[in-house]
Amino acid sequence: MDFDSTNTESKFNAGIAYLMRIDKILTCCWQASFAGDYMSWYKHLTTLYRELVVKLKDNEDKSIWGKTEDKFDVDKNEITRENSTFINLHRIMNNRTHQKTKIKEIMLMLSLIEVKIRLLAQSKSMLLPNKMDFRGL
């Protein structure tokens, strides 16, 4: 192996460290959801989103982040996986009254956002190795 100082190409691959960081964040999400700590869960989910957003296509990103032009009212609209986005969650959490009265709705939306993030991460083989990739076994 040549360790020539003029070589600018890195020999280090941060892929394993990246996946380990995602695993730690997922563990924190699990702990916060188990404890019912929605603020901590929210913070960990947004951190997880920031880690994964670089791997997402535009439509995948919008399915998690949402669109500002979407209209959502927690008092009028049923919470579904499709309308569970960070933008809609922000609309609930930024309302001081809703922070106290809509905790079940906040927890449900956090859960649905996490499911979407986990499904996207799994579709990109970031959680479990691909069955055809025997190196992970």
N, C-alpha and C positions, 0 to 999 in steps of 0.2 A: 504494500500500500504506500503510495507516494504522498507525503505530507508537505508538498511544495507550497511555500507561503504565497506564491504568485497565483495559485489556483483559487478562483473566486467561488467555485461551486461547493456548496455545503455537502458534507458526507452524512449529516444528521437529518433524520426524518422525524418530524414532530407528530406524526400520525398516532403513535401509541399514546403519547402524552395527551394529545387532543381527545382521544377516546376515553382515557382515564379521567380527564377533567369532566367530560360529559357524564360519565358514570357517577362521579361524585355529586354533580349537580342533580342528577336524577334521584340519588339517595336522599339528598336534602329535600327535594320535592316530596318524596314519599313521607319523610319524617314530618314535614310541615302539614301535609294533608292529613296524616294520621292524628296529629295533635290538634287539628282544627284551626291552625294558625294561618288564616287566609292571607295576611300581609306578608308573612315570610314565604308562603307558597307562591304568591304573586311575584315576589322579588326573585325567587329561584327560577320560576318559569320564564321570566323575562331574560334572565341571564342565560338560560338554556336556549331560548330563541336567538339571542345574539350570537351564541356559539354556532348554531345550525343555519342561520339565515344565509351564510355564504354558499351553502350547498343546495339551496332551494331555487327552483325556477320561479318566475314572477307569479304565476297563478297559484303555486304552492304557498308562496310567501303571503299573498293576499288572503288565502283561506285561513291563515293564522292571525296575521296582523289586522286584516279587514280593510274596509274602504271608508274614508271620511264621509263620502256622500250617502252611505247606507243609513237608513233611518231605523233606529231601534229604541224602544221604550219598554223598560222592564215591567211596567205596570200594564202594558197592552199586548206585548209580544211574548209568545211562549219561547223559552230558551231551548234551542236545538243545537246540534253539532255544527250546522251550517252558520248560524248567527253567533256562535260562541267565538268571538275574536277579541284581540286585545283592545281594539278601539271601542267595541261595545262594553267590554269589561270596564274600561276607563270611564265610560259614561255613567256606569253604576257607582263605581268606587269614588269618583270625584264629587258625588252628591253626598253631603254629610248625613242627611236623613237616611239615605239608602245604606250607608255604611253600618247603620245600626239596625235597620228594619229589613234589609234584603240579604242577610248573611247566607241563608240557604241558597239563594239565587247566585250569589257571588261564588260560593263553594261549588255549585253545579257547573257554572261557566268555567271556573278554573279546571275542574275535572275534565270537561269536554275539550278544552284547549290542550291540556296535557295529553289526552288520548290522541288528538290530531298530530301533535308534535311527535309522540312516540311512533305512531303509524308511519309518518314521513321518514323518521330516522331509521325505522326498520326497513322500509322500502329501499333505502340507500345502503343497507347492510351495515349500519352504524351501531346496532344494538346486539344482534346475533350474527355470527358468520353466515355467509351464503352456503347453502348445502353443497354447492359445487366447488367451494373453496375449502380444500382439505387442510390448508395450513393452520386454520383456526381450531382444528380438532386436536 
